[in-house]
Amino acid sequence: MKQTTTPSTLKYVQAEILFIPLQTENQKLLSFESDGSLLKDRAMFVWTNPKIQDLKIGYSAIVDVYNKAPRIKTKIPYPLSIRNQEKYLQQTKNIDYTNPKIQELANKLAKQENDLFLLVSKVGNWVKNNIKYDLNTLTASASKPASWVLQNKIGVCDEITSLFIAILRAQGIPAKFISGISYTNNPKFSNKWGPHGWAEVYFPGTGWVPFDVTFGEFGWTDPGHIKLKESTDPQEPTTQLEWKGLGVQANIHDLDIKAKAVKTGKKKPSNIKWTLKPAYPTIGFGSYNVLIAEVENTADYYIGTELTLAKVKELETEEQRKQIILKPKEKKRIFWKIKIKKDLSEEYQYDIPLKVYDFRNISETTKIKATAYDIIFNEKDADNIIESQKTKETKKIELECKPEKDIKQTKEKTKINCIIENHLPTEKKIKICLNENCKEQIIPKENSKKVTFTYTPEKTGANEVKITAKSTDYETKTTMTIIQLDEPKIDITNIKIPQNIKYGDKFNIKFTVKKTSIANPKNVIIEVTGNGAKTKIPIGELTASQNIIVDVNTKQLYSKKPKFKIKAKYEGLNNKKKKTEKETTTTITGIPFWKNIIGWLMNLF
C-alpha cells in the first residue's frame, strides 16, 4: 500500500489468494498455515484500519497427491449430448475456438471418430506433435490466444493447453483449464518445481479426467502435479484485492511459489508392458532400420502414455518420443525409423543399444550390430517395413451400450440402449445378455440393430454392468458403471479451538466439513455463530472434504464462556433442505463485566 496524497487514510483492505491446493479425489490437503482464512477455493486476508505500508499475504501447505485419476473403462460414444456443462463449452479471451482455422482443424480431427477417449487423445497428439514448446518466445511471460498458437506453432504449457481446450470445445467437448505447479527433470528449468497448466476433460458417466498435453499424459497426471485452480481460461486472476481509503494506491505483486517433495511413496507397477525387436539385427553404416515395440495395456481401462527412445550417438532418428493410446487390454505396435551414421570407424563392429523408457524410467532394451560391410537399407525399405507391420484387427461383431442415465437416484430404473453391429458378409443370430436377461436378434450382414434393456441398480454406489453378445463363433462384451446415489449427508469433524484466550486477542476456529455420502450435498452454506460472532461461508456443491478456518475477535463476544454453533445447511435429493450442527466452546479471560451482563441478557431473549 502506498500513500499518494496528504492527508490519507486506509480503513479497510481485503486480499484473496485464488491459487490454493484444492481437495480432489487424488489430492488431499494435510495442513494449511496462514494469517488468513481458508475458504473452499481461496485464502482470504482482511485488515481493518491498517498502517499504510506493505501488507503480506501467503500460506504454507502440505499436500498429499495420489495417482487416482478417474478411469475410462468402456467406449463413450462421440458426438456428445451434454447438459449442465455449458460453462466449459464457452468461448473466452484465450480459448477463441470460433476462429475459422480452429473450427476447420476440429472438424478434420473429429471426422469418422466415434470414441470419445480416442478423439480427445487424437487432439492431444496433434497439438503435442505440431506445437513446439519454446520458452524463448513472447509467450513465456504473456499468454497468447489459441488462434495465435495455431498460427505460429509455438508456445509454453498455457498456450499448448489453450489450443487443446479450444479444439475440444469446438467439437462440443467440455474442457477446463487447470492451473497449478508440477515437477520436471527437464534441464531447461533451473527450478524443478514451477507453475504449470494442463486440462481436464468431461467424460459422461466418469467425470473430469486430466490430460497434460505438454507432458504427454493422457487420461491421467503423475503425482508431481498439484492442482491449485480450475477455470474457463488461463488468464483468470490468481489474486484479488479491494480496499477503502483516501489518498492511497494499492498494487498486488505476483505470487512467489516454492515447493519441495517432503515424502514419496512406493511406485505403482506399470500397466504398460512392451518388448523391442529390430527389423534387421545387423546392418551397414548409413543404413536405415526400424525398431518395433509390441506394447500391451494390461489394465481394464484406457491409457494414454509416452514412450521415448534413448539417444545414442551412433544413431539418427526423426523423433524420439511416441505417444500411444490403448484401449483396455489392447495390444499395439509402434515404430521408430532409425539410421546408422555413415562416419563410423571401419575398424570396429558396433553393438548399439536401443533403449525405450516411460515417464517412470521403466525401460526395455535390445541391440543391433553395425559394420562397414553389411547390407544397407534405404528409407523406402524402412517405410515398407512399417506398412507391412501395421496389422489392424477388425472386429467381426461390435457391441456398444450406453445407459440413458449413468447416475441414478435411489430406487430408480434406467434404460440401457445397445447397438450391435455385424461386420460379416452374412447375417448372424446373436444372443445379447445383461446378466440373466437375454434377447436374441437376427442381424443382417454388414448391418446393425438396437436392443434396449431395463436395469435397476442392485446397491448404493457403483454397480458394474456387463453385457455380452454371442453368436455360434464370435463373442464380444462391454462393461459400464451405473451409480446409485444415496441421500446426501454432511458431518462436521476435527473441531479445534484454543482454550483460555485473553480478551482483546484474536483466535481461529478450525474444523472439517465432510460428506459421508456418495451423493454430493448441494448449495452448502456454513454458519458459525455465538455470543456476538457470526460468519457465513458459501461452499456450493461439496465434492470433497473442506478444511475451514474462521477468524474470531474476542472483542466481538459477550460472554466469558462463549458457545459457538457450527451449522452446515445444504440440499439433498429433490432439493430437500437439510442441516448438520455441532457446538464448541472456549474460555475468555479478562472480559469486561458489562459484556457478561449483555451476554446474559442476550441469552434470555
C-alpha positions as CSV (number, residue, x, y, z in Angstrom):
1,M,0.0,0.0,0.0
2,K,1.4,3.4,-1.0
3,Q,0.4,6.9,0.2
4,T,-0.3,9.2,-2.8
5,T,-1.7,12.4,-1.2
6,T,-1.9,14.1,2.2
7,P,-4.0,13.6,4.2
8,S,-4.5,9.9,3.6
9,T,-6.5,7.2,5.4
10,L,-6.8,3.5,5.0
11,K,-9.9,2.0,6.6
12,Y,-10.1,-1.5,5.1
13,V,-8.1,-4.0,2.9
14,Q,-9.2,-7.4,1.7
15,A,-6.9,-9.6,-0.3
16,E,-7.6,-13.1,-1.7
17,I,-5.3,-15.8,-3.0
18,L,-7.3,-17.8,-5.5
19,F,-4.3,-20.2,-6.0
20,I,-4.6,-22.8,-3.2
21,P,-4.4,-26.6,-3.1
22,L,-7.8,-28.0,-3.9
23,Q,-9.4,-31.0,-2.3
24,T,-9.9,-33.7,-5.0
25,E,-10.1,-37.4,-5.4
26,N,-6.4,-37.7,-5.9
27,Q,-5.2,-34.7,-3.8
28,K,-5.6,-34.1,-0.1
29,L,-4.7,-31.0,1.9
30,L,-3.0,-32.3,5.0
31,S,-2.2,-28.9,6.6
32,F,-2.6,-25.2,5.9
33,E,-0.9,-22.4,7.8
34,S,-1.7,-18.8,7.1
35,D,-2.6,-15.5,8.7
36,G,-5.7,-15.5,6.5
37,S,-8.9,-17.6,6.5
38,L,-9.1,-20.7,4.3
39,L,-12.3,-21.0,2.3
40,K,-13.3,-23.5,-0.4
41,D,-11.1,-22.2,-3.2
42,R,-9.3,-19.3,-1.7
43,A,-7.4,-17.8,1.2
44,M,-8.8,-14.5,2.5
45,F,-6.9,-11.8,4.3
46,V,-8.6,-8.8,5.9
47,W,-7.1,-5.7,7.7
48,T,-9.2,-3.0,9.4
49,N,-7.6,0.4,9.8
50,P,-4.1,-0.8,8.9
51,K,-1.0,1.3,8.6
52,I,-0.2,2.5,5.0
53,Q,2.6,0.0,4.4
54,D,3.3,-3.3,2.6
55,L,0.9,-6.0,3.7
56,K,1.9,-9.6,3.3
57,I,-0.3,-12.5,2.2
58,G,0.7,-16.1,1.8
59,Y,0.4,-19.6,3.1
60,S,2.3,-22.8,3.7
61,A,0.6,-26.1,2.9
62,I,1.4,-29.8,2.9
63,V,-0.4,-31.7,0.2
64,D,-0.7,-35.5,-0.4
65,V,-1.1,-36.4,-4.1
66,Y,-2.1,-39.8,-5.4
67,N,-2.3,-41.3,-8.8
68,K,-6.1,-41.9,-8.7
69,A,-7.4,-40.2,-11.8
70,P,-10.9,-41.4,-12.9
71,R,-10.6,-44.2,-15.4
72,I,-12.4,-44.8,-18.7
73,K,-13.3,-48.5,-18.9
74,T,-15.6,-48.6,-21.8
75,K,-16.1,-46.8,-25.0
76,I,-18.0,-43.5,-24.6
77,P,-19.6,-42.6,-27.9
78,Y,-19.0,-39.3,-29.7
79,P,-20.6,-36.9,-30.6
80,L,-21.9,-35.9,-27.2
81,S,-25.2,-34.6,-25.9
82,I,-24.4,-32.9,-22.6
83,R,-26.3,-30.6,-20.3
84,N,-25.1,-28.6,-17.3
85,Q,-21.6,-28.2,-18.6
86,E,-22.1,-25.0,-20.8
87,K,-19.6,-23.1,-18.7
88,Y,-16.8,-25.2,-20.1
89,L,-18.1,-25.0,-23.7
90,Q,-18.0,-21.2,-23.9
91,Q,-15.5,-19.0,-25.8
92,T,-13.1,-17.0,-23.7
93,K,-10.3,-14.5,-24.3
94,N,-7.7,-17.2,-24.9
95,I,-10.0,-20.1,-25.8
96,D,-11.2,-18.5,-29.0
97,Y,-12.5,-21.6,-30.7
98,T,-14.8,-19.9,-33.1
99,N,-11.7,-18.9,-35.1
100,P,-12.2,-20.4,-38.6
101,K,-8.8,-22.2,-38.6
102,I,-9.5,-23.8,-35.2
103,Q,-13.0,-24.9,-36.4
104,E,-11.5,-26.4,-39.6
105,L,-8.9,-28.4,-37.6
106,A,-11.5,-29.5,-35.1
107,N,-13.8,-30.9,-37.8
108,K,-10.9,-32.6,-39.5
109,L,-9.7,-34.4,-36.4
110,A,-13.2,-35.4,-35.4
111,K,-14.0,-36.9,-38.8
112,Q,-15.0,-40.6,-38.6
113,E,-14.1,-40.8,-34.9
114,N,-16.8,-42.1,-32.6
115,D,-14.8,-43.0,-29.5
116,L,-14.6,-40.0,-27.1
117,F,-11.3,-41.0,-25.4
118,L,-9.6,-41.8,-28.7
119,L,-10.8,-38.4,-30.2
120,V,-9.6,-36.4,-27.2
121,S,-6.2,-38.2,-27.3
122,K,-6.1,-37.7,-31.0
123,V,-6.5,-33.9,-30.4
124,G,-3.8,-34.1,-27.7
125,N,-1.4,-35.9,-30.1
126,W,-1.9,-33.4,-32.8
127,V,-1.2,-30.4,-30.5
128,K,1.8,-32.1,-28.9
129,N,3.3,-33.1,-32.3
130,N,2.6,-29.8,-34.1
131,I,3.1,-27.1,-31.5
132,K,6.7,-26.6,-30.4
133,Y,7.4,-26.0,-26.7
134,D,9.5,-22.9,-26.7
135,L,10.5,-20.8,-23.7
136,N,12.4,-18.3,-25.9
137,T,9.2,-16.6,-27.1
138,L,6.9,-13.8,-26.0
139,T,4.5,-16.4,-24.7
140,A,6.7,-17.3,-21.8
141,S,5.6,-14.2,-20.0
142,A,2.3,-13.3,-21.8
143,S,-0.3,-15.9,-22.6
144,K,-1.5,-15.9,-26.2
145,P,-4.9,-16.9,-27.6
146,A,-5.3,-20.4,-29.1
147,S,-5.7,-18.9,-32.6
148,W,-2.2,-17.3,-32.2
149,V,-0.7,-20.6,-31.1
150,L,-2.2,-22.5,-34.0
151,Q,-0.9,-19.8,-36.5
152,N,2.6,-19.6,-35.0
153,K,3.0,-23.3,-34.0
154,I,4.9,-22.3,-30.7
155,G,4.0,-21.8,-27.1
156,V,4.5,-22.9,-23.5
157,C,2.2,-25.0,-21.4
158,D,-0.5,-22.4,-21.1
159,E,-0.7,-21.9,-24.8
160,I,-0.4,-25.6,-25.7
161,T,-3.3,-26.3,-23.3
162,S,-5.4,-23.4,-24.5
163,L,-5.2,-24.7,-28.1
164,F,-6.0,-28.3,-26.9
165,I,-9.1,-27.0,-25.0
166,A,-10.2,-24.7,-27.9
167,I,-10.2,-27.7,-30.3
168,L,-12.2,-29.8,-27.9
169,R,-14.8,-27.1,-27.2
170,A,-15.2,-26.6,-31.0
171,Q,-16.1,-30.3,-31.1
172,G,-18.7,-29.9,-28.3
173,I,-16.5,-31.5,-25.7
174,P,-16.4,-29.7,-22.3
175,A,-12.9,-28.9,-21.1
176,K,-11.5,-26.8,-18.2
177,F,-8.1,-25.2,-17.7
178,I,-6.2,-26.4,-14.6
179,S,-3.5,-24.2,-13.0
180,G,-1.0,-25.5,-10.5
181,I,2.5,-26.5,-10.0
182,S,4.4,-29.5,-11.3
183,Y,7.7,-31.2,-11.0
184,T,10.0,-31.7,-14.0
185,N,13.5,-33.0,-14.5
186,N,13.8,-31.1,-17.8
187,P,17.3,-29.5,-17.9
188,K,15.7,-26.3,-19.4
189,F,14.4,-25.4,-16.0
190,S,16.7,-24.4,-13.1
191,N,13.8,-24.9,-10.6
192,K,12.4,-28.4,-10.7
193,W,9.0,-27.2,-9.3
194,G,7.2,-24.4,-11.1
195,P,3.9,-23.1,-12.3
196,H,2.2,-25.3,-14.9
197,G,-1.0,-25.6,-16.8
198,W,-3.0,-28.7,-18.0
199,A,-6.5,-29.6,-18.8
200,E,-9.4,-31.7,-17.5
201,V,-11.9,-33.1,-20.0
202,Y,-15.5,-34.1,-19.2
203,F,-16.5,-37.8,-19.9
204,P,-20.1,-38.6,-19.3
205,G,-20.5,-41.2,-16.5
206,T,-17.0,-40.7,-15.3
207,G,-16.5,-37.0,-14.7
208,W,-13.5,-34.8,-15.2
209,V,-10.4,-36.6,-16.5
210,P,-6.9,-35.0,-16.6
211,F,-4.9,-34.5,-19.8
212,D,-1.5,-32.9,-19.7
213,V,-0.5,-32.5,-23.4
214,T,2.8,-30.8,-22.5
215,F,3.9,-33.9,-20.5
216,G,2.2,-36.4,-22.8
217,E,-0.1,-37.7,-20.0
218,F,-3.5,-38.5,-21.5
219,G,-6.2,-39.6,-19.1
220,W,-4.0,-39.2,-16.0
221,T,-1.3,-37.0,-14.5
222,D,1.6,-38.1,-12.4
223,P,1.7,-37.2,-8.6
224,G,4.1,-34.4,-9.4
225,H,1.1,-32.3,-10.4
226,I,-0.5,-30.2,-7.6
227,K,-3.9,-28.7,-8.6
228,L,-4.4,-25.1,-7.4
229,K,-7.1,-23.6,-9.6
230,E,-9.6,-24.6,-12.2
231,S,-11.0,-22.1,-14.7
232,T,-12.5,-21.5,-18.1
233,D,-9.5,-19.5,-19.3
234,P,-5.7,-19.5,-18.4
235,Q,-5.8,-15.7,-17.6
236,E,-8.3,-15.8,-14.8
237,P,-6.7,-13.9,-11.9
238,T,-4.9,-15.8,-9.1
239,T,-5.3,-12.9,-6.6
240,Q,-7.9,-10.3,-5.9
241,L,-7.7,-7.0,-3.9
242,E,-10.1,-4.4,-2.7
243,W,-9.7,-1.6,-0.2
244,K,-11.3,1.5,1.2
245,G,-9.3,4.6,1.8
246,L,-8.3,8.1,0.7
247,G,-5.0,9.1,-0.9
248,V,-3.8,5.5,-1.1
249,Q,-2.7,3.4,-4.1
250,A,-2.7,-0.4,-3.9
251,N,-0.7,-2.9,-6.0
252,I,-0.6,-6.6,-5.6
253,H,2.6,-8.4,-6.6
254,D,3.0,-11.7,-8.5
255,L,2.8,-14.8,-6.3
256,D,6.2,-16.3,-5.4
257,I,5.6,-20.1,-5.4
258,K,8.0,-22.5,-3.9
259,A,7.6,-26.3,-3.4
260,K,9.6,-29.3,-2.5
261,A,8.9,-33.0,-2.1
262,V,8.6,-33.9,1.6
263,K,7.9,-37.6,1.2
264,T,7.5,-40.0,-1.7
265,G,5.5,-43.3,-1.7
266,K,6.1,-46.5,-3.5
267,K,5.9,-46.6,-7.2
268,K,2.9,-48.5,-8.6
269,P,3.7,-51.2,-11.1
270,S,3.2,-50.1,-14.7
271,N,0.1,-51.3,-16.6
272,I,2.0,-50.8,-19.9
273,K,4.3,-53.7,-20.9
274,W,6.4,-53.7,-24.1
275,T,9.0,-55.7,-25.9
276,L,11.5,-54.5,-28.5
277,K,12.8,-56.0,-31.7
278,P,14.7,-54.5,-34.6
279,A,13.6,-55.3,-38.1
280,Y,17.2,-56.2,-39.0
281,P,19.6,-57.3,-36.3
282,T,22.7,-56.5,-38.4
283,I,23.1,-53.6,-40.9
284,G,25.8,-51.5,-42.5
285,F,26.9,-47.9,-41.9
286,G,24.5,-45.4,-43.3
287,S,21.6,-47.9,-43.3
288,Y,18.0,-47.4,-42.2
289,N,16.4,-49.7,-39.8
290,V,13.1,-50.0,-37.9
291,L,12.7,-50.6,-34.1
292,I,9.4,-52.3,-33.4
293,A,7.8,-52.1,-30.0
294,E,5.0,-54.6,-29.1
295,V,3.0,-52.7,-26.5
296,E,0.3,-54.1,-24.3
297,N,-2.2,-52.5,-21.9
298,T,-2.7,-54.9,-19.0
299,A,-5.3,-52.6,-17.3
300,D,-9.1,-52.7,-17.7
301,Y,-9.2,-49.0,-18.7
302,Y,-7.9,-46.7,-21.5
303,I,-4.3,-45.5,-21.1
304,G,-2.5,-42.8,-23.0
305,T,1.2,-42.5,-22.3
306,E,4.5,-41.7,-23.9
307,L,7.5,-44.0,-24.8
308,T,10.9,-42.5,-25.5
309,L,13.8,-43.9,-27.5
310,A,17.0,-43.0,-25.6
311,K,19.6,-41.0,-27.5
312,V,22.6,-42.9,-28.9
313,K,25.4,-41.0,-30.6
314,E,25.8,-43.6,-33.4
315,L,22.1,-43.2,-34.4
316,E,19.9,-40.6,-36.2
317,T,16.2,-40.6,-35.6
318,E,13.4,-38.3,-36.7
319,E,11.6,-38.3,-33.3
320,Q,12.4,-40.0,-30.1
321,R,9.0,-39.7,-28.3
322,K,6.0,-41.7,-29.3
323,Q,2.5,-41.2,-27.9
324,I,0.4,-44.4,-27.7
325,I,-3.3,-44.7,-26.9
326,L,-4.5,-48.1,-25.8
327,K,-8.0,-49.4,-25.1
328,P,-8.5,-51.8,-22.1
329,K,-6.3,-54.9,-22.6
330,E,-5.4,-53.8,-26.1
331,K,-2.1,-54.6,-27.9
332,K,-0.5,-52.3,-30.4
333,R,2.8,-51.9,-32.3
334,I,4.7,-48.6,-32.6
335,F,7.7,-47.9,-34.7
336,W,10.9,-45.8,-34.7
337,K,12.6,-45.2,-38.0
338,I,16.3,-45.0,-37.3
339,K,19.5,-44.6,-39.3
340,I,23.1,-45.6,-38.6
341,K,25.5,-42.8,-39.1
342,K,27.9,-43.1,-42.1
343,D,31.0,-41.7,-40.5
344,L,31.7,-44.6,-38.0
345,S,35.1,-46.2,-38.0
346,E,35.5,-49.1,-40.4
347,E,37.9,-50.7,-37.9
348,Y,35.1,-51.6,-35.5
349,Q,31.9,-53.6,-35.2
350,Y,29.4,-51.7,-33.2
351,D,26.9,-53.2,-30.7
352,I,24.4,-50.4,-30.5
353,P,21.9,-50.4,-27.6
354,L,18.3,-49.5,-28.2
355,K,16.5,-48.5,-25.0
356,V,12.9,-47.4,-24.7
357,Y,11.6,-45.9,-21.4
358,D,8.5,-44.4,-20.0
359,F,7.9,-41.5,-17.5
360,R,8.7,-43.8,-14.6
361,N,12.0,-44.6,-16.2
362,I,10.9,-48.2,-16.6
363,S,12.7,-49.5,-19.7
364,E,13.3,-52.3,-22.1
365,T,16.5,-52.8,-24.2
366,T,17.6,-54.6,-27.3
367,K,20.5,-54.0,-29.6
368,I,21.6,-54.0,-33.2
369,K,25.0,-54.7,-34.8
370,A,26.6,-52.4,-37.4
371,T,29.6,-52.9,-39.6
372,A,31.1,-51.2,-42.6
373,Y,30.4,-54.2,-44.8
374,D,26.8,-55.3,-44.0
375,I,23.7,-54.6,-46.1
376,I,22.4,-51.1,-46.3
377,F,18.6,-50.4,-46.4
378,N,17.3,-47.1,-47.7
379,E,14.5,-45.0,-46.3
380,K,11.9,-46.5,-48.6
381,D,12.8,-50.0,-47.3
382,A,12.1,-48.8,-43.8
383,D,8.8,-47.3,-44.8
384,N,7.7,-50.6,-46.4
385,I,8.6,-52.5,-43.2
386,I,6.4,-50.2,-41.1
387,E,3.5,-50.5,-43.5
388,S,3.7,-54.3,-43.6
389,Q,3.9,-54.5,-39.8
390,K,0.8,-52.3,-39.2
391,T,-1.7,-55.1,-38.8
392,K,-5.1,-53.9,-37.7
393,E,-7.6,-56.4,-36.4
394,T,-11.2,-55.7,-37.4
395,K,-13.9,-56.9,-35.0
396,K,-16.4,-59.1,-36.7
397,I,-19.1,-58.2,-34.1
398,E,-19.1,-54.9,-32.3
399,L,-21.2,-54.1,-29.2
400,E,-21.8,-50.5,-28.0
401,C,-24.0,-49.8,-25.0
402,K,-24.9,-46.7,-23.1
403,P,-27.3,-46.0,-20.2
404,E,-29.8,-43.2,-20.5
405,K,-28.7,-42.1,-17.1
406,D,-25.4,-43.3,-15.6
407,I,-26.1,-41.6,-12.2
408,K,-29.4,-42.6,-10.6
409,Q,-31.3,-41.5,-7.6
410,T,-32.4,-44.1,-5.0
411,K,-34.6,-47.0,-6.5
412,E,-34.7,-45.6,-10.0
413,K,-34.7,-47.8,-13.0
414,T,-32.8,-46.9,-16.2
415,K,-32.8,-48.0,-19.8
416,I,-29.6,-49.3,-21.4
417,N,-29.5,-48.9,-25.1
418,C,-27.2,-51.2,-27.1
419,I,-26.2,-51.1,-30.7
420,I,-25.0,-54.5,-32.0
421,E,-23.1,-54.3,-35.3
422,N,-22.4,-57.2,-37.7
423,H,-19.4,-56.6,-39.9
424,L,-19.6,-60.0,-41.5
425,P,-20.8,-60.7,-45.1
426,T,-23.5,-63.0,-43.8
427,E,-26.4,-62.5,-41.4
428,K,-25.9,-63.7,-37.8
429,K,-28.1,-64.9,-35.0
430,I,-26.8,-63.1,-31.9
431,K,-27.7,-63.6,-28.3
432,I,-27.3,-60.4,-26.2
433,C,-27.4,-60.7,-22.4
434,L,-27.4,-58.3,-19.5
435,N,-26.8,-60.7,-16.6
436,E,-29.5,-63.4,-16.9
437,N,-31.7,-61.2,-19.1
438,C,-31.1,-62.3,-22.7
439,K,-32.5,-61.3,-26.1
440,E,-31.9,-62.9,-29.5
441,Q,-31.6,-60.9,-32.7
442,I,-31.0,-61.7,-36.3
443,I,-28.6,-59.1,-37.6
444,P,-28.4,-58.7,-41.4
445,K,-25.0,-58.8,-43.0
446,E,-23.0,-55.6,-42.6
447,N,-25.8,-54.1,-40.6
448,S,-26.8,-53.2,-37.0
449,K,-29.7,-53.3,-34.6
450,K,-30.7,-51.6,-31.4
451,V,-31.5,-53.6,-28.3
452,T,-32.8,-52.0,-25.0
453,F,-32.6,-53.4,-21.5
454,T,-34.2,-52.1,-18.3
455,Y,-31.9,-52.1,-15.4
456,T,-32.3,-51.5,-11.6
457,P,-29.1,-50.9,-9.6
458,E,-28.6,-53.6,-7.0
459,K,-26.8,-51.5,-4.4
460,T,-25.9,-48.0,-3.4
461,G,-22.7,-46.8,-5.1
462,A,-21.0,-48.2,-8.2
463,N,-22.8,-51.0,-10.0
464,E,-20.8,-52.8,-12.7
465,V,-23.0,-53.8,-15.6
466,K,-21.7,-56.5,-18.0
467,I,-23.4,-57.1,-21.4
468,T,-22.3,-59.8,-23.8
469,A,-23.2,-60.6,-27.4
470,K,-22.6,-64.1,-28.7
471,S,-23.1,-66.0,-31.9
472,T,-22.0,-69.5,-32.6
473,D,-18.5,-68.5,-33.5
474,Y,-18.0,-64.9,-32.2
475,E,-18.3,-63.2,-28.8
476,T,-17.9,-59.7,-27.6
477,K,-18.7,-57.8,-24.4
478,T,-18.8,-54.4,-22.8
479,T,-18.8,-53.1,-19.2
480,M,-20.2,-50.0,-17.8
481,T,-20.7,-48.5,-14.4
482,I,-24.1,-47.1,-13.1
483,I,-24.0,-45.1,-9.9
484,Q,-27.0,-45.3,-7.5
485,L,-27.0,-42.3,-5.2
486,D,-27.9,-42.2,-1.5
487,E,-29.2,-39.3,0.4
488,P,-26.5,-36.6,0.8
489,K,-25.1,-36.3,4.3
490,I,-22.6,-33.9,5.9
491,D,-20.5,-34.3,9.1
492,I,-18.6,-31.6,10.9
493,T,-15.4,-33.1,12.4
494,N,-11.9,-32.2,13.7
495,I,-13.2,-29.1,15.6
496,K,-10.3,-27.2,17.1
497,I,-10.5,-24.1,19.2
498,P,-7.9,-22.7,21.7
499,Q,-8.8,-22.5,25.4
500,N,-8.2,-19.7,27.9
501,I,-8.0,-16.8,25.4
502,K,-7.1,-13.3,26.6
503,Y,-9.8,-10.7,25.9
504,G,-8.6,-8.4,23.1
505,D,-6.8,-11.3,21.2
506,K,-7.9,-13.0,18.0
507,F,-8.2,-16.7,17.5
508,N,-9.3,-19.3,15.0
509,I,-12.0,-22.0,15.0
510,K,-10.9,-24.8,12.7
511,F,-13.0,-27.7,11.5
512,T,-13.6,-30.0,8.6
513,V,-16.8,-30.3,6.6
514,K,-17.0,-33.8,5.3
515,K,-19.6,-35.5,3.1
516,T,-20.4,-39.0,4.4
517,S,-22.5,-40.0,1.4
518,I,-21.9,-40.9,-2.3
519,A,-24.2,-38.1,-3.5
520,N,-22.8,-34.6,-3.3
521,P,-24.6,-32.2,-0.9
522,K,-25.5,-29.1,-2.9
523,N,-25.8,-25.4,-2.1
524,V,-23.9,-25.9,1.1
525,I,-23.6,-22.9,3.5
526,I,-21.5,-22.9,6.6
527,E,-22.6,-20.7,9.5
528,V,-20.6,-20.1,12.7
529,T,-22.5,-18.1,15.3
530,G,-22.2,-17.5,19.1
531,N,-22.3,-14.7,21.6
532,G,-21.9,-11.9,19.2
533,A,-19.8,-13.6,16.5
534,K,-21.3,-14.5,13.2
535,T,-19.7,-15.8,10.0
536,K,-21.4,-17.3,6.8
537,I,-19.3,-19.2,4.2
538,P,-20.9,-20.3,1.0
539,I,-19.4,-23.5,-0.4
540,G,-21.8,-24.6,-3.1
541,E,-21.6,-28.3,-4.0
542,L,-19.5,-30.3,-1.6
543,T,-17.4,-32.8,-3.7
544,A,-14.7,-33.4,-1.2
545,S,-13.8,-32.6,2.4
546,Q,-13.2,-29.0,3.1
547,N,-11.0,-27.6,5.9
548,I,-12.5,-24.4,7.2
549,I,-10.8,-21.7,9.3
550,V,-12.9,-18.9,10.9
551,D,-11.3,-15.9,12.5
552,V,-12.9,-14.6,15.7
553,N,-12.0,-11.4,17.5
554,T,-12.7,-11.6,21.3
555,K,-13.9,-8.0,21.3
556,Q,-17.0,-9.3,19.4
557,L,-18.0,-11.6,22.2
558,Y,-20.3,-11.1,25.2
559,S,-19.5,-14.0,27.4
560,K,-16.5,-15.4,29.2
561,K,-17.8,-18.9,28.2
562,P,-19.0,-18.4,24.7
563,K,-20.6,-21.3,22.9
564,F,-20.3,-21.5,19.1
565,K,-22.7,-23.3,16.9
566,I,-21.3,-24.6,13.6
567,K,-24.1,-25.3,11.1
568,A,-23.9,-26.8,7.7
569,K,-27.1,-26.1,5.7
570,Y,-27.5,-27.9,2.4
571,E,-29.8,-29.5,-0.1
572,G,-30.3,-33.3,-0.5
573,L,-32.0,-35.2,-3.3
574,N,-35.1,-33.5,-4.8
575,N,-33.9,-30.2,-3.2
576,K,-34.8,-31.3,0.3
577,K,-33.5,-28.9,2.9
578,K,-31.1,-30.5,5.4
579,K,-28.8,-29.4,8.2
580,T,-25.9,-30.7,10.3
581,E,-25.0,-28.9,13.6
582,K,-22.1,-29.1,16.1
583,E,-21.1,-27.0,19.1
584,T,-17.8,-25.9,20.7
585,T,-16.8,-23.6,23.4
586,T,-13.8,-21.8,25.0
587,T,-13.0,-19.5,27.9
588,I,-12.2,-15.8,27.6
589,T,-10.2,-14.3,30.4
590,G,-10.4,-10.6,31.4
591,I,-13.7,-9.9,29.6
592,P,-15.3,-6.7,31.0
593,F,-18.1,-7.2,33.5
594,W,-20.6,-5.2,31.4
595,K,-20.1,-7.6,28.5
596,N,-21.1,-10.5,30.6
597,I,-24.3,-8.8,31.6
598,I,-25.1,-8.1,28.0
599,G,-24.4,-11.7,27.1
600,W,-26.7,-12.9,29.9
601,L,-29.5,-10.6,28.6
602,M,-28.9,-11.9,25.1
603,N,-29.3,-15.5,26.3
604,L,-32.7,-14.6,27.9
605,F,-34.1,-13.3,24.6
